[in-house]
């Protein structure tokens, strides 16, 4: 009986060791992958308000999950999502968020941003291009949302009942 308990304990201990080793290997792999984007210069720990990036010109505020400085001195924003990688690539809303961080970094540092990164919980990573075309699309979206709501939606009791904005919406069905 004691021998079987000892064996079970040793097998359990070995399992813990393998799990810890796997976590260490994953951590080393993640660090090596991160170095591709440069040296870590900032991490959003959620505690410091002053770590926000602010553009008074575009009236935008944001804080990417991390910022990395490339060898040539440019800064790359990295956004980490808690969900798994979407099978068809990142949704436009995630891409627009990274574009906004790229714009904020440029406005803050006066240095062009080469690209941004979207990383998902399963390790999937997408390099998000940033250039004149992306800047133009982002600013067009920003102009569009700056206007008051024009009433295009057709409120219905059924759709409005399930909407998470129903209590603050000025066009909801009554």
TORGURO-507238 format. One record per residue (C-alpha): x, y negated, z negated. Coordinates in Angstrom, 1 decimal, padded with zeros to 4 digits. Each point is the difference from the previous one (the first is absolute). Layout:
<nodes>
<node c1="X" c2="Y" c3="Z"/>
...
</nodes>
This chain:
<nodes>
<node c1="000.0" c2="000.0" c3="000.0"/>
<node c1="002.8" c2="-002.4" c3="-000.9"/>
<node c1="001.9" c2="000.8" c3="003.1"/>
<node c1="-003.0" c2="-000.7" c3="002.2"/>
<node c1="-000.6" c2="-003.3" c3="-001.7"/>
<node c1="003.7" c2="-000.9" c3="000.4"/>
<node c1="-000.2" c2="000.9" c3="003.7"/>
<node c1="-003.2" c2="-002.1" c3="000.4"/>
<node c1="001.6" c2="-002.9" c3="-001.8"/>
<node c1="003.1" c2="000.2" c3="002.3"/>
<node c1="-002.1" c2="000.3" c3="003.1"/>
<node c1="-002.0" c2="-003.1" c3="-001.2"/>
<node c1="003.2" c2="-001.8" c3="-000.8"/>
<node c1="001.4" c2="000.8" c3="003.5"/>
<node c1="-003.3" c2="-001.3" c3="001.5"/>
<node c1="000.4" c2="-003.3" c3="-001.8"/>
<node c1="003.6" c2="-000.2" c3="001.1"/>
<node c1="-000.9" c2="000.6" c3="003.6"/>
<node c1="-002.8" c2="-002.5" c3="-000.2"/>
<node c1="002.4" c2="-002.6" c3="-001.5"/>
<node c1="002.6" c2="000.8" c3="002.6"/>
<node c1="-002.6" c2="-000.4" c3="002.8"/>
<node c1="-001.0" c2="-003.4" c3="-001.5"/>
<node c1="003.7" c2="-001.0" c3="-000.1"/>
<node c1="000.5" c2="001.1" c3="003.6"/>
<node c1="-003.1" c2="-002.0" c3="001.1"/>
<node c1="001.3" c2="-003.0" c3="-001.9"/>
<node c1="003.4" c2="000.2" c3="001.7"/>
<node c1="-001.6" c2="000.4" c3="003.4"/>
<node c1="-002.3" c2="-003.0" c3="-000.6"/>
<node c1="003.0" c2="-002.1" c3="-001.1"/>
<node c1="002.0" c2="001.0" c3="003.1"/>
<node c1="-003.0" c2="-000.8" c3="002.2"/>
<node c1="-000.4" c2="-003.4" c3="-001.7"/>
<node c1="003.6" c2="-000.9" c3="000.7"/>
<node c1="-000.8" c2="000.1" c3="003.7"/>
<node c1="-002.0" c2="-003.2" c3="-000.6"/>
<node c1="002.8" c2="-001.7" c3="-002.0"/>
<node c1="000.8" c2="-000.9" c3="-003.6"/>
<node c1="-002.9" c2="-000.3" c3="-002.5"/>
<node c1="-000.5" c2="-003.6" c3="-001.0"/>
<node c1="-003.5" c2="-000.1" c3="-001.6"/>
<node c1="-002.6" c2="002.4" c3="-001.3"/>
<node c1="-003.6" c2="-000.9" c3="-000.9"/>
<node c1="-000.4" c2="001.3" c3="-003.5"/>
<node c1="-003.3" c2="-001.9" c3="-000.4"/>
<node c1="001.1" c2="-002.0" c3="-002.9"/>
<node c1="001.5" c2="-003.2" c3="001.4"/>
<node c1="-002.2" c2="-002.6" c3="001.7"/>
<node c1="003.0" c2="-002.0" c3="001.1"/>
<node c1="001.2" c2="002.9" c3="002.2"/>
<node c1="-002.8" c2="-000.8" c3="002.4"/>
<node c1="000.8" c2="-001.3" c3="003.5"/>
<node c1="-001.9" c2="-003.2" c3="000.8"/>
<node c1="-000.6" c2="-001.8" c3="003.3"/>
<node c1="-001.7" c2="-003.3" c3="-000.5"/>
<node c1="000.0" c2="-000.6" c3="003.7"/>
<node c1="-002.1" c2="003.1" c3="000.7"/>
<node c1="-001.7" c2="000.1" c3="-003.4"/>
<node c1="001.1" c2="003.6" c3="-000.6"/>
<node c1="001.3" c2="001.6" c3="-003.1"/>
<node c1="001.3" c2="003.6" c3="-000.4"/>
<node c1="002.4" c2="002.3" c3="-001.6"/>
<node c1="001.3" c2="003.1" c3="001.9"/>
<node c1="000.9" c2="003.1" c3="-002.0"/>
<node c1="003.7" c2="-000.5" c3="000.8"/>
<node c1="002.3" c2="-002.1" c3="002.0"/>
<node c1="003.3" c2="001.2" c3="001.5"/>
<node c1="002.8" c2="-002.0" c3="001.5"/>
<node c1="001.6" c2="001.4" c3="003.2"/>
<node c1="003.7" c2="-000.1" c3="000.7"/>
<node c1="-000.5" c2="-003.1" c3="002.2"/>
<node c1="-001.8" c2="-001.9" c3="-002.9"/>
<node c1="-003.6" c2="000.3" c3="001.2"/>
<node c1="-002.7" c2="001.1" c3="-002.4"/>
<node c1="-002.4" c2="003.0" c3="000.6"/>
<node c1="-003.2" c2="000.2" c3="-001.9"/>
<node c1="-001.2" c2="003.5" c3="-001.0"/>
<node c1="-003.6" c2="000.8" c3="-000.9"/>
<node c1="-000.7" c2="003.3" c3="-001.8"/>
<node c1="-003.5" c2="001.5" c3="000.3"/>
<node c1="-001.3" c2="002.6" c3="-002.5"/>
<node c1="-001.9" c2="001.9" c3="002.7"/>
<node c1="001.4" c2="002.6" c3="002.4"/>
<node c1="001.1" c2="-001.0" c3="003.5"/>
<node c1="-002.9" c2="-000.5" c3="002.3"/>
<node c1="000.1" c2="002.6" c3="002.8"/>
<node c1="-000.5" c2="-002.6" c3="002.7"/>
<node c1="002.5" c2="-002.5" c3="-001.3"/>
<node c1="-000.5" c2="-002.9" c3="-002.5"/>
<node c1="-003.4" c2="-001.8" c3="000.1"/>
<node c1="000.1" c2="-003.6" c3="001.3"/>
<node c1="-000.7" c2="-001.3" c3="-003.5"/>
<node c1="003.3" c2="001.5" c3="-001.3"/>
<node c1="001.9" c2="-001.3" c3="003.0"/>
<node c1="-001.4" c2="-003.5" c3="-000.5"/>
<node c1="001.0" c2="000.1" c3="-003.7"/>
<node c1="003.6" c2="000.7" c3="001.0"/>
<node c1="-000.1" c2="-002.7" c3="002.7"/>
<node c1="-001.2" c2="-002.4" c3="-002.7"/>
<node c1="003.0" c2="001.0" c3="-002.2"/>
<node c1="002.3" c2="-000.5" c3="003.0"/>
<node c1="-001.4" c2="-003.5" c3="000.5"/>
<node c1="000.4" c2="-000.8" c3="-003.7"/>
<node c1="003.6" c2="001.2" c3="-000.1"/>
<node c1="000.8" c2="-002.1" c3="003.0"/>
<node c1="-001.7" c2="-003.0" c3="-001.5"/>
<node c1="001.8" c2="000.5" c3="-003.3"/>
<node c1="003.5" c2="000.8" c3="001.3"/>
<node c1="000.1" c2="-001.9" c3="003.3"/>
<node c1="001.6" c2="003.2" c3="001.5"/>
<node c1="-001.8" c2="002.1" c3="002.7"/>
<node c1="-001.3" c2="003.4" c3="-001.2"/>
<node c1="000.9" c2="002.9" c3="002.3"/>
<node c1="-002.9" c2="002.3" c3="-001.1"/>
<node c1="-002.1" c2="001.2" c3="-002.9"/>
<node c1="-000.5" c2="003.4" c3="-001.4"/>
<node c1="-003.2" c2="001.9" c3="-001.0"/>
<node c1="000.7" c2="003.0" c3="-002.2"/>
<node c1="-002.7" c2="002.5" c3="-001.1"/>
<node c1="-000.1" c2="002.4" c3="-003.0"/>
<node c1="000.8" c2="003.1" c3="002.0"/>
<node c1="003.3" c2="-001.6" c3="001.2"/>
<node c1="-001.4" c2="-001.1" c3="003.4"/>
<node c1="001.6" c2="-003.3" c3="001.0"/>
<node c1="-000.8" c2="-002.4" c3="002.8"/>
<node c1="002.3" c2="-002.8" c3="001.3"/>
<node c1="-002.3" c2="-002.9" c3="000.8"/>
<node c1="001.4" c2="-002.3" c3="002.7"/>
<node c1="000.1" c2="-003.7" c3="-000.7"/>
<node c1="000.5" c2="-002.6" c3="002.7"/>
<node c1="-001.7" c2="-002.8" c3="001.9"/>
<node c1="-002.9" c2="002.2" c3="001.2"/>
<node c1="-000.8" c2="001.3" c3="-003.5"/>
<node c1="000.3" c2="-003.5" c3="-001.5"/>
<node c1="-002.5" c2="-001.2" c3="002.6"/>
<node c1="-002.4" c2="002.8" c3="-000.8"/>
<node c1="000.3" c2="-000.6" c3="-003.8"/>
<node c1="-000.6" c2="-003.7" c3="000.3"/>
<node c1="-003.0" c2="000.5" c3="002.3"/>
<node c1="-001.5" c2="002.3" c3="-002.6"/>
<node c1="000.8" c2="-002.5" c3="-002.7"/>
<node c1="-001.8" c2="-002.8" c3="002.0"/>
<node c1="-003.0" c2="002.3" c3="000.5"/>
<node c1="-000.5" c2="000.7" c3="-003.7"/>
<node c1="000.5" c2="-003.6" c3="-000.9"/>
<node c1="-003.4" c2="-001.0" c3="001.5"/>
<node c1="-003.2" c2="000.4" c3="-002.0"/>
<node c1="-002.0" c2="003.2" c3="000.6"/>
<node c1="-002.0" c2="-000.5" c3="003.2"/>
<node c1="-002.8" c2="002.5" c3="-000.8"/>
<node c1="000.8" c2="002.7" c3="002.6"/>
<node c1="-000.9" c2="002.8" c3="-002.5"/>
<node c1="-003.5" c2="001.4" c3="000.0"/>
<node c1="-000.7" c2="000.6" c3="-003.7"/>
<node c1="-002.2" c2="003.0" c3="-000.7"/>
<node c1="-001.2" c2="001.3" c3="-003.4"/>
<node c1="001.5" c2="003.4" c3="000.7"/>
<node c1="003.5" c2="-001.2" c3="001.0"/>
<node c1="000.1" c2="-002.7" c3="-002.6"/>
<node c1="-000.9" c2="002.4" c3="-002.8"/>
<node c1="003.3" c2="001.9" c3="000.6"/>
<node c1="002.2" c2="-003.0" c3="000.5"/>
<node c1="002.6" c2="-000.8" c3="-002.6"/>
<node c1="-000.4" c2="-003.7" c3="000.7"/>
<node c1="-003.8" c2="-000.1" c3="-000.4"/>
<node c1="000.0" c2="-002.1" c3="-003.2"/>
<node c1="002.2" c2="-002.8" c3="001.3"/>
<node c1="-001.2" c2="000.0" c3="003.6"/>
<node c1="-002.1" c2="-003.0" c3="001.2"/>
<node c1="-001.6" c2="001.9" c3="002.9"/>
<node c1="-001.1" c2="003.1" c3="-001.8"/>
<node c1="-003.4" c2="001.5" c3="000.5"/>
<node c1="-002.4" c2="-000.8" c3="-002.8"/>
</nodes>
